């Protein structure tokens, strides 16, 4: 199964204003069902089996949900599936004087001091969110399942384990599973993020997770540079393609030893200059991405043979495979060529009038 992460935040002119490239659909509004129709069509035609929507919830309130809601209303929804990728950045708060730079540390957060960070996680909040998710999303026949269990990816699972402790994390997820069983659901819980620390990988099963994946791992091929008051990671995409093979091998071996499944990630590129500019991977190409797709195949193991691409439409981080005016359909073609037997498309179909998808809001939805 081939998946792709979806960033649902393209809902205002302000958000698109910092993006240089332009999608085939123009600077679209993610809340539009006709945008979802095109995304589903292109994904299905090129071998992308599911979307993993970045999903935001904070203390009882769901936010940035317009795109997944539009997706669930798509006319051609039957051609693909979806799951949630729970992103919880708003739950973490550095204490005064805490080492916030060390906390982020380019996504490799394991050796942190939990006493330096406040958080909003609680057993009741986990139960509330999963009760909502079960009723709103797990009940959809198009929700992604592995062996009949609903797939849920927890971003930065390593931080939750560090802040709550492994035993407490397991206790909370055990309570969540009991609640879900009462609603007729079973959970396939994937630990996500970018951490590959050996101790973390050895403890994920003890914390209640069924599998491990990574959002992305560009840093192992980057040089860390001090630029004034901040650090910047810079590298080349060709080197990232090679470094991913080493990361997959190391994490796959660790997961096998720990007794959990592994979902290896793919990366189409990374340059978050529009957001912060802290990680810049230069010269990504669809050809090199195609090599990465071929390279990952030995790590697509039972029971699901799953990989997830970062990303479908993370324009603010230059992690994009959806069609654009700069790269056309080349990244989707690379996926189709690597993972399907379908013949190349003689002509790619796009909307006749993409201007009608253009977002009209000046600022994001509150």
Order of alpha helices (4+ residues) and beta strands (2+ residues): beta-alpha-alpha-beta-beta-alpha-beta-beta-alpha-beta-alpha-beta-beta-alpha-alpha-beta-alpha-beta-beta-beta-alpha-beta-beta-beta-alpha-beta-beta-beta-alpha
